[in-house]
Amino acid sequence: MMNCREVSELCSQEMDRPLKLAERVGLGAHVMMCSGCANFRSQMRTLRQIAQAYAQGRGLPTDAGEDRGQDAKAPD
């Protein structure tokens, strides 16, 4: 079983290269059991999307602001 440090390294590497089957299986198994690593992986993906959108001159991805607790109503 991978530890959190190994998983965080793989999360970074998966942004740059396709992971091997054993790496994908180990990563997936760990992330299913560890909410901290699942959050880290999700945040890495979101940051990458935002950086790519910025580099291409586009706005934020449509789902980038959903986890920030933003409401449609203005504060009173």
N, C-alpha and C positions, 0 to 999 in steps of 0.2 A: 504494500500500500504506500502510495506517495504521501509525503508530508506537505504541509502548507507552503514551505519554501520552494520545494520542487514544483508544486502546482503553480505558484506565482511566476516562476521562470517559464513554464510551459505556456501560460496565458500570454506572456509577452511574445514568446517565440511563435505562437500560432497566428499572430498578426503579420508575421513576416514570411512564414513558410508553412507548407502543409505538414501536419503532424503524422508520424507513423501510426499504424494501427494500435500498437501497444501503448503509445503515448496518449492517443485519443481515448482508449478504454480506461486507462488509469486516471486520466484527467476527469472523464465523465463520472467515474465511480466516486472519486473524491468530492467533486462538486455537488453530487447528489446528497452527500452526507454532511458537508461543511458549508453552512450558510455564509460564513465570512469569505471563503474562496469563491462561492457563487456570486456574491456581491462584487468582489474584486474583478472577476471576469466580466461581469455585466458593465461595470464602470470602465474597464479597459476598452470594451467594444464601443461604448458611447463616446468616450474621448476620441477614439480613432475616427468615428463618423463625423464628429464635430470638426476635428482637425482637417479631414479631407474636404468637408463642405467649405470651410474657411479658405483652404488653399485653392479651391476651384471657384471661389467668389460666390458661392451659393449661401443661402440662409441656413439656419439650424435644421437638422433632420426633424421630421414631424413628431417623433416620439421622444426627443431629447429633453423636453421640459415636463414630461408627464410625472416624473418621480419627485418633482420639487414642491409639490403641494400647492401649485398655483391655482387660484380660483378665478372664475370669470368675473366675480364681483370685485369692485374696488373697495379698499378698506374704508370704514366709517371714520 
